[in-house]
Amino acid sequence: MIRQIIHIDEEKCNGCGLCAKACHEGAIGMVNGKAKLIRDDYCDGMGDCLPECPTGAITFEEREAAPYNEAAVQANKQKMAGRLNNWPVQIKLAPLSAPYFSGADLLIAADCTAYAYADFHKDFIKDKITLVGCPKLDSVDYSQKLSAIFAGNDIASITLVRMQVPCCGGLQMAVKKAIDASGKSIPLKIVTVSTDGKILD
């Protein structure tokens, strides 16, 4: 059928990912650093992504396209409810500034928590920007990197998920130190997971 649908100019796209985040249907994905309409039948043609694009890379066009499939969109939303909203997720690899940090509810998690707690994606990753690390494995103090991220971006809140083991104390200390060093008052919630997968607080 002929219908209104978005068109993304790859030459103008700067790869910021704001359109993909704004698309509630999951029609836009990031492929090789560029935004791409990955499913015609997921695009409702309403254009929530248009005002988010800083380079004007997204426009409307009328062309032959599969009809909008609301049932498929809803099924995809359920399937992808716990998906990551950013990449990379390792603290040491994360950029100091990125569009996805703007207004972000930040999840900082010890590496082991995702393995110890079965519903980690659903209960923690959903709707958050995720950073993970292990100070014991990386043998670094994350506080300087985290402080730069906190200071240079508008972080709305931080949830720290750690294990009930001594080495995770280093991650908790680094987050608190980074908040202090950033000069900002960022709400911090700390969740501790036991080694048998229970939330302790």
Backbone as a ProteinNet text record, in pm:
[ID]
protein_1_A
[PRIMARY]
MIRQIIHIDEEKCNGCGLCAKACHEGAIGMVNGKAKLIRDDYCDGMGDCLPECPTGAITFEEREAAPYNEAAVQANKQKMAGRLNNWPVQIKLAPLSAPYFSGADLLIAADCTAYAYADFHKDFIKDKITLVGCPKLDSVDYSQKLSAIFAGNDIASITLVRMQVPCCGGLQMAVKKAIDASGKSIPLKIVTVSTDGKILD
[TERTIARY]
83.3	0	87	34.4	104	63.6	161.4	130	246.5	219.7	324.1	412.9	542.9	640.2	765.8	850.2	969.9	1078.5	1164.8	1284.1	1403.3	1510.7	1632	1743.9	1795.9	1907.4	2037.4	2098.3	2217.8	2333.8	2340	2448	2438.5	2314.6	2294.9	2298.9	2276.5	2269.5	2406.2	2407.5	2534.4	2549.1	2450	2460.5	2432.8	2364.5	2341	2244	2154.3	2061.1	1937	1918.9	1802.1	1671.2	1673.7	1552.1	1511.4	1609	1580.2	1520.2	1570.7	1518.3	1376.6	1349.1	1216.8	1111.2	1153.6	1058.3	1000.1	875.3	812.6	778.4	778.8	740.2	858.1	981.1	1098.5	1127.3	1077.6	1097.7	1238.2	1305.7	1438.7	1544.6	1650.4	1763.4	1891.9	1999.4	2129.7	2209.6	2248.3	2322.7	2451.7	2565.3	2696.6	2706.8	2654.5	2667.1	2570.4	2472.2	2373	2232.8	2137.5	1997.9	1941.7	1858.8	1801.5	1658.8	1567	1431.8	1439.7	1428.1	1451.8	1325.2	1208.1	1081.9	977.6	936.4	829.8	701.2	670.3	543.4	541.6	656.7	661.6	645.2	660	652.7	507.3	454.4	315.2	298.2	410.8	403.8	368.5	371.8	337.2	457.1	576.7	696.9	742.4	726.1	780.4	931.5	995.6	1140.9	1186.7	1101.5	1143.5	1199.3	1126.4	1178.6	1303.3	1333.5	1451.4	1579.9	1568.2	1687.6	1755	1879.7	1947	2001.6	2003.7	2063.6	1962.6	1834.6	1732.9	1741.6	1790.9	1809.5	1679.9	1574.7	1451	1341.1	1276.4	1164.3	1054	937.3	829	837.2	792.4	773.7	651.2	591.8	483.5	537.7	526.7	579.9	510	540.5	490.5	555.9	473.4	525.8	423.8	473.3	383.2	295.4	169.8	83.5	136.1	104.4	143.8	79.8	160.5	114	123.5	15	16.8	38.1	-18.6	-1.3	146.1	214.1	356.3	439.1	401.1	471.8	458.1	338.1	315.8	392.2	394.3	469.5	618.8	667.8	808.9	842.7	750.8	774.1	788.4	704.2	713.3	845.6	885.6	1010.1	1132.8	1126.9	1243.3	1237.1	1146.6	1125.3	1251.9	1342.6	1462	1587.3	1572	1690.4	1777	1903	1995.1	1958.5	1976.6	1948	2074.8	2190	2317.1	2425.5	2529.5	2647.4	2765.8	2883.3	2917.6	2864.2	2867	2817.2	2929.7	3046	3157.5	3199.7	3214.1	3250.6	3378.2	3476.4	3605	3597	3493.1	3477.9	3374.2	3295	3186.2	3241.2	3171	3213.7	3188	3259.6	3236.8	3107.4	3067.4	2944	2876.6	2744	2666.1	2522.3	2449.5	2310.1	2224	2250.7	2166.2	2185.6	2290.1	2307.8	2216.7	2162.5	2082.1	1951.6	1937.2	1818	1808.1	1919	1917.2	1897.3	1820.1	1820.1	1927.9	2037.6	2157.7	2160.3	2187.5	2209.9	2359.3	2419.6	2558.9	2557	2607.8	2594.6	2727.5	2746.6	2860.2	2836.1	2941.2	2929.6	2847	2870.9	2811	2660.6	2608.4	2467.2	2373.2	2408.4	2321.8	2314.7	2415.3	2415.8	2350.5	2364	2309.2	2159	2108.7	1968.1	1895.7	1804.4	1743.4	1666.4	1597.2	1515	1586.8	1717.2	1797.6	1752.9	1731.8	1690.2	1556.9	1460.4	1324.8	1320.3	1389.4	1378	1475.8	1586.4	1686.7	1722.9	1745.1	1790.9	1680.7	1558.4	1447.3	1439.7	1436.2	1423	1542.5	1656.2	1775.3	1892.6	1988.4	2116.5	2210.8	2274.6	2347.2	2498.8	2566.1	2711.6	2747	2840.3	2878.9	3029.8	3070.9	3213.8	3241.3	3367.1	3413.8	3551.1	3560.6	3689.6	3797.6	3755.7	3854.4	3915.8	3832	3882.8	3957.3	3903.3	3965.5	4083.2	4088	4195.6	4211.6	4097.3	4101.1	4003.8	4025.5	3930.9	3841	3715.7	3622.7	3579.9	3612.3	3555	3587.3	3708	3744.6	3660.9	3645.3	3565.9	3419	3366.6	3226.2	3200.8	3295.6	3281.3	3271.3	3351.6	3347.3	3212.7	3159.7	3028.7	2919.7	2923.6	2822	2829.2	2951.2	2968.7	2929.5	2956.4	2935.5	2800.4	2714.7	2583.9	2475.1	2352.9	2238.3	2181.9	2245	2201.8	2088.5	1972.7	1856	1864.5	1913.1	1922.6	2022	2069	2160.7	2108.5	2100.1	2073.8	2200.2	2256.3	2374.8	2331	2358.2	2328.1	2460.4	2480.6	2605.8	2578.8	2683.1	2673	2707.9	2664.5	2696.5	2833.4	2934.2	3071.1	3161.4	3274.3	3359.8	3408.9	3440	3495.9	3397.5	3267.3	3167.9	3165.3	3225.5	3236.2	3316.4	3412.5	3493.7	3411	3314.5	3227.2	3135.3	3080.9	2992.7	3068.5	3191	3272.3	3306.1	3333.5	3367.6	3249.3	3129.1	3009.9	2985.6	2993.4	2971.9	3078.5	3202	3312.3	3292.9	3244.8	3223.7	3111.2	3005.1	2895.7	2946.2	3021.6	3077.7	3169	3255.8	3351.7	3284.2	3167.5	3098.1	3035.8	3019.5	2957.5	2806.9	2747.9	2603.7	2535.2	2407.9	2327.8	2241.3	2290.6	2221.6	2165.6	2034.8	1976.8	2041.7	2078.4	2144.6	2066.6	2033.2	1969.8	2065.1	2089.4	2180.5	2100.6	2118	2051.7	2160.2	2147.1	2245.1	2182.7	2254.5	2208.5	2296.1	2232	2306.6	2359.6	2453.9	2512.9	2414.4	2300.9	2199.1	2083.2	2108.9	2015.1	1899.6	1910.7	1803.6	1840.9	1741.7	1765.2	1758	1862.2	1873.6	1824.5	1829.1	1780.7	1738.1
-119.9	0	125.2	235.1	363.7	436.1	473.9	546.7	634.5	723.1	811.8	733.9	751.5	679.9	766.3	741.8	825.6	783	877.8	851.4	909	831.5	877.3	895.7	1017.6	1049.6	1011.3	903.1	851.7	951.2	1033	1131.8	1238.1	1273.8	1377	1320.1	1189.7	1127.8	1132.5	1181	1187.1	1073	982.2	864.5	889.1	999.3	1031.6	935.1	873.6	776.3	834	966	1027.4	983.9	964.3	921.8	781.3	692.6	554.8	551.9	639	646.6	702.5	797.7	861.4	774.2	677	591.7	488.3	509	420.3	284.2	275.3	150.1	57.4	109.2	26.7	11.2	106.9	98.7	139.3	219.6	271.1	200.1	158.2	98.3	164.5	140.9	194.4	83	106.4	7.2	71.6	16.6	71	220.5	260.8	399.4	496	446.7	532.1	483.5	579.3	543.3	480.2	377.8	307.8	264.6	283.5	231.4	81.4	4.9	-138.8	-219.1	-161.2	-230.8	-129.3	-137.1	-49.8	-69.3	-194.7	-222.1	-178.1	-135.7	-79.5	72.7	135.3	282.2	324.2	403.5	446.1	573.1	631.9	750.8	878	872.7	990.3	1082.9	1027.4	1109.8	1163.2	1085.3	1128.7	1149.4	1082.6	1090	1221.6	1284.9	1402.4	1517.1	1561.9	1676.1	1645.1	1515.2	1478.2	1483.6	1479.3	1473.2	1609.9	1622.7	1753	1795.7	1702.6	1734.3	1742.3	1720	1723.2	1605.4	1492.9	1375.8	1299	1328.4	1252.2	1337.9	1283.1	1350.5	1247.6	1297.6	1208.8	1184.5	1068.5	1042.1	952.2	955.6	863.1	761.3	634.8	528.9	398.2	299.5	165.1	111.3	72.6	21.6	-73.4	-165.4	-255.8	-174.3	-215.4	-140.7	-147.8	-43.8	-41.4	-159.3	-235.4	-356.9	-338.9	-288.4	-258	-382.6	-494.7	-619.1	-660.1	-648.5	-683.3	-587.1	-459.2	-358.4	-389.9	-421.4	-452.2	-578	-677.8	-800.5	-770.8	-683.6	-645.8	-568.6	-480.8	-405	-498.7	-600.6	-697.5	-772.1	-811.6	-888	-805.6	-675.9	-589.2	-504.7	-537.5	-452.8	-433	-530.3	-517.7	-484.8	-441.7	-423.4	-306.2	-314.7	-205.5	-82.2	33.8	159.3	231.3	173	237	131.6	171.7	85.9	175.7	148.7	37.8	57.3	-50.1	-41.5	-47.5	-95.4	-99.9	41.8	67.9	202.3	250.8	164.9	208.1	239.9	189.1	215.3	323.6	360.4	456.3	594.1	667.4	804.4	896.5	1007.4	1103.5	1181.7	1192.8	1263.8	1194.3	1185.1	1124.8	1173.2	1183.4	1230	1148.7	1017.5	933.9	962.4	1035.9	1072.6	1189.1	1262.4	1380	1340.1	1381.3	1349	1202.9	1132.2	987.1	945	838.8	761.6	656.5	671.3	591.3	468.3	353.7	230.1	201	191.4	149.2	15.2	-87.6	-222.4	-295.7	-372.4	-464.1	-574.4	-616.1	-717.3	-838.8	-888	-1014.3	-1005.3	-885.6	-873.9	-928.1	-908.2	-955.6	-1107.9	-1175.2	-1321.7	-1374.5	-1301.5	-1347.3	-1323.7	-1215.2	-1178.9	-1205.2	-1300.8	-1351.5	-1246.1	-1155.9	-1056	-922.2	-927.3	-805.2	-709.9	-762.7	-677.4	-610.3	-688.9	-636.4	-537.9	-569.9	-488.7	-372.4	-379.2	-274.5	-203.7	-276.8	-214.7	-136	-184.3	-120.2	28.9	111	257.2	327.2	258.4	321.5	316.1	404.3	400.1	321.4	220.2	122.4	135.2	133	124.1	11.2	-74.5	-185.6	-188.6	-249.5	-261.7	-346.8	-380.2	-453.2	-398.8	-324.4	-265.3	-369.2	-488.7	-593.5	-645.4	-667.4	-717.5	-610.1	-488.6	-380	-317.3	-337.4	-280.5	-130.1	-60.4	84.5	149.6	278.7	359.2	429	388.6	443.5	587.3	638.1	765.6	881.8	885.9	997.3	995.7	878.7	865.7	898	842	866.3	1012.3	1073	1214.8	1301.7	1270.5	1346.3	1327.6	1206	1178.9	1254.5	1250	1318.4	1470	1523.6	1668.8	1721.9	1642.1	1691.3	1661.5	1593.4	1554.9	1577	1585.9	1608.5	1473.6	1414.2	1285.2	1306.7	1243	1265	1185.4	1061.9	976.9	864.4	804.1	690.5	576.7	458.6	336.5	251.5	219.6	134.7	-4.1	-104.5	-243	-315.3	-362.3	-427.1	-561.6	-642.5	-772	-756.2	-853.1	-854.5	-920.4	-861.6	-910.4	-789.4	-807.5	-692.9	-611	-678.1	-603.3	-502.5	-526.9	-431.2	-302.7	-307.3	-185.2	-79.2	-124.6	-30.6	42.8	-27	36.6	137.4	99.6	190.7	316	297.9	410.8	502	442.7	521.1	605.7	549.1	624	741.6	717.8	825.6	934.8	892.7	987.6	1070	1005.4	1073.9	1175.8	1142.7	1238.7	1361.8	1339.8	1452.2	1537.9	1472.7	1545.1	1620.3	1572.5	1638.2	1771.2	1790.6	1914.2	1917.5	1803.5	1797.3	1715	1741	1663.3	1566.9	1445.8	1346	1238.4	1214.6	1110	974.9	905.9	776	671	561.9	446.5	329	260.6	145.9	18.5	-79	-208.9	-315.2	-399.8	-506.4	-642	-721.6	-854.7	-959.6	-1059.7	-1167.8	-1264.9	-1348.3	-1442.8	-1550.6	-1565.4	-1660.2	-1588.8	-1463.4	-1394	-1322.1	-1291.6	-1219.7	-1072.6	-984.4	-841.9	-822	-763.2	-749.5	-614.4	-511.2	-379.2	-297.4
0	0	0	-55.8	-52.6	74.5	156.5	279.8	321.1	418.8	471.8	567	549	630.7	637.2	735.4	747.4	649.2	617.7	536.8	610.9	621.4	691.8	590.3	583.2	495.2	567.2	523.9	591.4	587.6	481	470.2	578.9	616.5	719.2	861.2	875.3	1008.2	1076.1	1201.5	1275.8	1376.7	1377.3	1463.7	1610.4	1643.7	1785.1	1852.5	1776.7	1832.2	1896.5	1891.5	1955.6	1889.6	1758.7	1688.4	1730.2	1744.2	1784.6	1924.7	2011.3	2147.2	2147.7	2056.9	2051.8	1986.9	1906.8	1834.9	1930.5	1970.3	2067.9	2008.9	1876.5	1811.2	1784.3	1796.3	1767.6	1620.1	1538.9	1393.9	1352.1	1435.3	1401.2	1484.5	1419.5	1488.7	1443.7	1518.9	1482.6	1416.4	1291.2	1213.7	1163.3	1204.3	1165.6	1193.6	1311	1354.3	1289.3	1215.3	1149.1	1182.6	1190.8	1213	1086	1105.5	990.5	1024.6	929	944.1	921	1028	1016.9	988.4	1017.1	989.3	944.1	818	767.9	848.1	882.4	950	1095.5	1148.5	1283.9	1282.4	1168	1158.3	1138.8	1235.8	1226.2	1142.6	1097.4	1014.1	1088.9	1223.3	1303.9	1323.8	1316.9	1318.9	1452.4	1561.9	1691.1	1684.4	1589	1574.9	1510	1429.5	1351.6	1436.3	1539.8	1615.9	1697.9	1716.3	1794.5	1712.6	1580.7	1495.6	1486.3	1533.3	1532.6	1396.4	1299.7	1169.7	1056.1	1087.8	982.5	887.1	936.9	850.4	825.7	904.7	892.9	831.4	730.9	665.1	641.1	598.9	558.3	408.3	366.6	224.5	208.6	91.9	60.2	-38.4	-0.4	-86.9	-54.8	-136.2	-111.3	15.7	112.8	239.7	300.4	380.1	451.9	545.2	564.9	656.9	800	877.1	1017.9	1090.3	1165.6	1231.7	1383.1	1441.2	1585	1670.2	1629.5	1706.3	1710.4	1596.1	1591.6	1675.2	1672.9	1752.7	1901.5	1945.9	2087.5	2129.1	2043.1	2073	2082.9	1994.4	1996.8	2123.3	2166.9	2289.9	2409.4	2415.1	2523.9	2519.5	2399.5	2382.8	2418.7	2384.5	2402.3	2528.4	2621.2	2739.6	2821.4	2821.3	2902.8	2824.8	2699.8	2617.2	2664.2	2630.3	2659.8	2577.8	2637.2	2568.3	2525.1	2552.9	2516.1	2497.8	2429.4	2409.4	2382.8	2438.9	2526.3	2668.7	2746.5	2883.5	2987.4	2949.7	3044.8	3082.8	3210.6	3257.9	3190.1	3179	3123.8	2974.7	2905.3	2762.3	2731.6	2829.4	2806.9	2771	2683.5	2652	2771.2	2776.3	2883.5	2861.8	2735.8	2703.8	2586.6	2593	2485	2497.8	2388.3	2395.4	2490.9	2501.3	2586.9	2736.3	2773.9	2914	2956	2860	2891.2	2959.8	3084.7	3162.3	3201.4	3196.7	3215.6	3360.3	3376.4	3500.2	3478.6	3551.2	3526.3	3616	3556.6	3631.6	3629.1	3746.6	3757.4	3830.3	3765.8	3821	3822.6	3927.6	3931.8	3829.3	3761.3	3656.1	3699.4	3819.2	3864	3888.3	3907.8	3945.8	3838.9	3711.9	3603.9	3598.8	3653.6	3656.6	3784.1	3891.5	4018.7	4029.6	3969.1	3982.5	3851	3851.2	3727.6	3648.4	3714.3	3644.5	3629.4	3613.6	3608.7	3497.8	3376.8	3265.8	3295.1	3336.4	3358.9	3474.1	3584.1	3705	3711.7	3637.4	3650.9	3520	3412.6	3287.5	3217.4	3227.3	3157.6	3189.6	3084.6	3093.7	3157.5	3165.3	3223	3124.4	3147.5	3077.7	3168.1	3111.9	3192.5	3180.4	3295.1	3301.3	3396.9	3357.9	3443.2	3462.5	3572.6	3598.5	3720.2	3738	3855.3	3891.9	4002.1	4037.8	4067.9	4105.9	4134.5	4005.4	3903.2	3775.3	3697.5	3696.5	3620.9	3694.1	3826.4	3909.2	3886.5	3882.3	3864.1	3961.7	3984.5	4060.5	3959.3	3955.5	3857.5	3887.6	4003.5	4047.6	3953.7	3898.2	3810.2	3682	3621.4	3498.8	3526.5	3634.5	3668.2	3703.5	3773	3807.6	3682.9	3581.9	3456.4	3386	3389.6	3329.4	3404.2	3537	3617.4	3598.6	3596	3585.4	3448.2	3344.4	3207.7	3147.2	3222.9	3169.4	3273.6	3226.4	3314.5	3359.3	3460.7	3511.9	3612.7	3587.8	3673.8	3803.4	3795	3913.6	3886.7	3994.9	3984.4	4070.5	4011.9	4087.4	4080.4	4195.4	4201.9	4247.3	4165.5	4202.4	4223.4	4345.3	4381.9	4446.1	4452.4	4519.2	4667.3	4746.5	4889.2	4910	4848	4861	4880.7	4948.2	4981.5	4862.1	4749.6	4637.3	4579.1	4595.7	4545.3	4627.4	4746.1	4825.1	4751.9	4669.7	4591.9	4488	4427.7	4329.3	4396.8	4511.6	4585.8	4628.9	4677.6	4720.2	4602	4486.2	4367.1	4321.1	4326.3	4284.7	4379.2	4509.7	4607	4593.2	4574.8	4556.9	4430.3	4323.5	4195.8	4204.7	4276.8	4295.2	4368.8	4476	4552.2	4465	4388.2	4304.8	4190.2	4147.2	4036	4075.6	4206.8	4254.7	4236.1	4204.6	4181.5	4290.6	4306.5	4400.1	4319.2	4300.9	4219.2	4312.2	4307.3	4392.9	4366	4474.2	4463.2	4540.3	4472.8	4537.3	4526	4636.9	4637.7	4663.6	4574.8	4587.3	4600.2	4701.2	4723.8	4693.1	4615.2	4576.3	4645.1	4704.6	4770.4	4664.9	4705.5	4610.4	4565.1	4638.7	4594	4523.7	4480.5	4393	4458.7	4586.9	4656.5	4674	4665.5	4692.9	4844.3	4899.3	5042.9	5093.8	5011.9	5057.3	4937.9
[MASK]
+++++++++++++++++++++++++++++++++++++++++++++++++++++++++++++++++++++++++++++++++++++++++++++++++++++++++++++++++++++++++++++++++++++++++++++++++++++++++++++++++++++++++++++++++++++++++++++++++++++++++

